[in-house]
Amino acid sequence: MSDQTERAAAHLAQFAYTATRAGTVFISWNGKTVTTLKGSAAQRFLAQVAELDEDGARLLMAKLTGNFKRGNERVSSSFEF
């Protein structure tokens, strides 16, 4: 396995989800909630996850969370040091 493939696998391994009785699904990365699904989106997710293996489920969670790590990394152009 190449170094890049190993890093990608390690990144995916850090995803997990929790489903509540109220039908809400919390998707977390490194123990921090990054996406919350409710209603029909949560039901679709749970139906898809039930059919997938562990790696497939983590890949689905990665796709659903999108590029969440970019949200707070940008520095505003009006910000002065």
C-alpha positions in Angstrom: 0.0 0.0 0.0 1.4 3.4 -0.9 1.9 6.1 1.7 -0.9 8.2 0.2 -3.3 5.2 0.4 -2.4 4.6 4.0 -3.1 8.2 4.9 -6.5 8.1 3.2 -7.4 4.9 5.0 -6.3 6.4 8.4 -8.5 9.5 7.6 -11.5 7.4 6.9 -11.0 5.2 10.0 -11.8 8.2 12.2 -15.4 8.5 11.1 -18.3 7.2 13.3 -22.0 7.8 13.7 -24.6 7.8 16.4 -28.3 7.4 15.8 -30.8 8.5 18.4 -34.3 7.1 19.1 -35.7 10.5 17.8 -34.3 9.7 14.4 -31.4 12.1 14.4 -28.0 10.9 13.2 -24.8 12.5 14.3 -21.7 11.9 12.2 -18.4 12.5 13.9 -14.7 12.7 13.0 -12.2 12.2 15.7 -14.9 12.3 18.3 -16.3 15.7 17.2 -19.7 16.0 15.6 -19.2 17.4 12.1 -22.7 16.7 10.5 -26.2 16.1 11.8 -28.8 14.4 9.7 -32.6 14.6 10.5 -35.8 13.3 9.0 -35.7 11.6 5.6 -31.9 12.3 5.2 -31.2 10.4 8.4 -33.5 7.5 7.4 -31.8 7.2 3.9 -28.4 7.2 5.6 -29.3 4.5 8.0 -30.8 2.4 5.2 -27.6 2.8 3.1 -25.3 2.1 6.1 -27.2 -1.2 6.9 -26.2 -2.5 3.4 -22.5 -1.5 3.6 -19.5 -3.0 5.2 -17.4 -1.0 7.7 -15.2 0.6 5.1 -18.1 1.5 2.8 -20.0 3.1 5.7 -17.0 5.2 6.5 -16.6 6.3 2.9 -20.3 7.2 2.8 -19.8 9.3 6.0 -16.8 11.1 4.4 -18.9 11.9 1.4 -21.8 13.2 3.4 -19.6 15.5 5.6 -18.0 17.1 2.5 -15.0 19.3 3.0 -15.8 20.2 6.6 -12.2 20.9 7.6 -12.0 24.0 5.4 -14.7 26.0 7.2 -12.7 27.8 9.8 -9.2 27.6 8.2 -9.6 30.6 5.9 -8.5 34.0 7.1 -10.7 36.9 6.3 -9.2 39.5 4.0 -10.2 42.3 6.4 -8.4 40.6 9.3 -5.3 42.5 10.3 -2.4 41.1 12.4 
